[in-house]
Amino acid sequence: MKNIIKILILSLFIVVYTSCDTDVLNEVPRDSFSPDNLYANTSGFKAATATLYSNVRSERSGREWLPSMMTGTDVSNGGNTFRDIIPLTTYGAALTPSFEPARLWWNLGYQTISYSNLIIEKAQDSNIDWDNPNDPLIFTAEAKFFRAYYHNLLTNLFNDIPLADEFYTQPKLDFTRSPQKQVLEFIKEDLIFASENLPDNPASVENGKLTSWAALHLLTEVYLHLGEYALAESTAK
């Protein structure tokens, strides 16, 4: 009987003691990604940048993506096959901000830019457990490439666009469109950084990963758009 009483008292003591320890209430999610547990090491950044590559690959899937870039040009005519892109054959009143292909490109572009901005910011954290000292530069260069890629795509489609150069933790409802030249200058700086920090040798990266040559190729296009032809010639060599 005395032993039972001792056990009950000990159990009560443990319950009371642990109930005063608020640390047990701080949950650490282990079965899902969050900014706190994803951007902790090189593997986490690899997982994060995989989303950027995946978003670009998604451009080659789905019936609206590529057809919407060609329909209404001398490349193709929509016919009656893809109803979502038929308005592109006439460029009439149906081409509004709610036009499905326009909405898809706009949303994909700014979603990927947002992910890129988060990676760029998180890579500056001094507490990351990197596999190699050069990892933060590589991941930042990859993210800046994708940020430039989608800013470039969007400004080619929509001319003046909002310039998104940071990750927003709260909804931002007062975006304004930046002049296209300002957007292109921003893109140029991102691509210069990417071209200087991405690997040169394709054999040194995983299949499908970026090299400096991709950044130089896109940078050449931007130089041409800006009318900086001598620089375009130098990066195209």
N, C-alpha and C positions, 0 to 999 in steps of 0.2 A: 504494500500500500504506500509506504514511504517513497519507494522508487517511482511509483506512478505520479505521486505528488511532485517529486523532483523533476520528472520529465515534463509535466504540465507547466511548472514554473519556468523551466528552461525554454520551453517552446514559446511561452508568453513573452519572455525576455527577448528572444530572437525576433518575434513579430514586431514588438515595440521598437526595438533597435533599428531594424531594417526599414520600418515605416518612417523613421526620421531621416533616412538617407535619401535625399531627393535625386541622387545620381541614378538610382534604379529606374527613374521615370524618363531618363534621356535615352530614347531608343535610337539605335544605329541600324538603319535598314541594310539588310544583307541580301535581299532577294530582288532588289530593284536599283536602277541607277538614279542618282541625284547629283547635282553639282558638288555636293560635299564629299560623296564617296567615289565619284567617277574621276574627277580631276585630281587624283592623289598620286598617280605614278604614270610611267610611260605607257603601260598597258591601257590605262583609262583614256589617255589621249589618243591612242590608236583606235580605240572603240569610238571615240567622239569624231575623229576625222573620217572614219569609215562612213558616217552619215553624209558627209559632204560629197564623197565619191558616189555614194548611192543615189543622191539627189540628181547628180549629173547623168548617171546611167538611166534614171527614170525618164529623161527626155526622149529616150529611144523606145519607150513603151507607151501603150495607150493610143487610142485612135485620134486624139486631138493634138498631140504634141507636134510631131514632124509635119503632118498634113497642114496644120495651121500656119506653118512657116512657108509653105510652098503654094497653097491654094490661092488663086487670084493673081498668080504671076505667070510667066511664060513657061514655068516648070510643070504645073498641073492645074486641073480644074476639078472642083469638088464633086460635081455631078449630084446624085441623090444618095450617095453611099453614106457619107458622114454628115448627118443633119446639123451637127453642132458647128460645122465650118462652112456650110453653104453661104452664109452672109458674106464671106470673104470673096466670093465670086463676083459680087456686085458692089461691095464697099458702100452699102446703103445705110439707112437709118438704124439697122439692127446692130451696128457696131457701136455699142455703148460700154461703159465700165463693167456692166454685168455680163457682157458677152463671154461665154464660158472659156474659150481658149485664152482670151486676154486675162481673165481672172486667174487661170491656172498658171500662166507664166509669171504674172505679178506675184502671186502667193509663193510659188516655188522659189523665185528669186529672193524675196525678202526673208523667207524662212531660212534659206541657206546663208544669207548674209548675217542674220541674227546668230545662227549657230557659229559662224566663223568669228564673229565679234566676241562671243563667249570664250572660244578657244584662245583667241589672242590675249584676252584679259587674264584668263586663268594661267596661261603659260608664264606670266610674269611673277607668279607666286613663288616665293623663296622656299616654301615648305614641300615642294613636289619631290617625290622620290624618283629621280630620273635614272634610267639605265646608263645613259651616256651624257657627258657634259653638253654635247651639241644638240641634244633632243629639243630643248625649248626653241632654238632657232629654227629647226626643221619644221616643227609643228606650227610655229608662227608663220613661217614662209608658206606652208601649205594652206593655212587658213586665209592668209592675205591673197593668195592666188585665187581661191574660190570667191572671196569677197569682191575682188576685182572682176572676175569672170562674170558674176551675175550683175554687178553694177553696169558693166559694159553691155551685156545682153539687154538689160532693161532700158538703158539710155538709147540704144539703137532702136528699140521697139517703141518707146514712149517719149523720146527726146528729153526734156527737162524732167527730172525725177527727184524724189527725196533722197538725200545722201545720208546713209546710215553708217556712222563710224564708231558706234559704241553699242554695248549690250544694254538693253533697257529692262530693268527689273519690274517696272510698273508700266501700265498702258500709257502710251504717248499719243495724244489726240490732236496735236497741233503741228504735225509735220507740214513743211512747205516744200515745194519743188525747187531744187537748185539748178542753176543754169547748166546746160550740158557741158560747156567748156570746164566749169568748176568740177563737175563729176569726172570728166576725162582726166583732168590733172590729178585728182585723187586716185583714180585707177592707175595712172602712170606710176605714182609713187609706190603703190602696193606691188606692182609688177616688177619695178626695179629692185625692191627688197627681195621679192621671191626669186628673181633671176640670180641674185647675188648669194642666196643662202640655200637654195635647193641643190641637190647633188647634180653634177654634170654628167656622170657616167650612168647610163640606163642599167648597166649590169650590176650596179651597186644598190639598186632599190628593188623592192618587191614588184612582181608583175602588175602593171596598171597604175603604179605610183608615179607621182609627178617628178619631173626633173626640171632643171633650169631651162631646158630647150622649150618646154611648153610655155613657160613664162615669157621667154624671149619672143616666141611666135606671136603670142597675144599682145605683147608690148609693141611689136612692129605694127600690128593693126591699129593700136591706139595712137602711135606716132603719126600714122597716115591720116587718121581721123583729125588729129590736131594740126595737120599741115606741116609737121616737123619731118620733112622727107629725108634729110641727111641722117638723122637719128634712126629713122626707119630702115634706111639702107644698112646702117652699121649693125643693127640687131638682127637683120634678116640674113646676114652672111653666115 
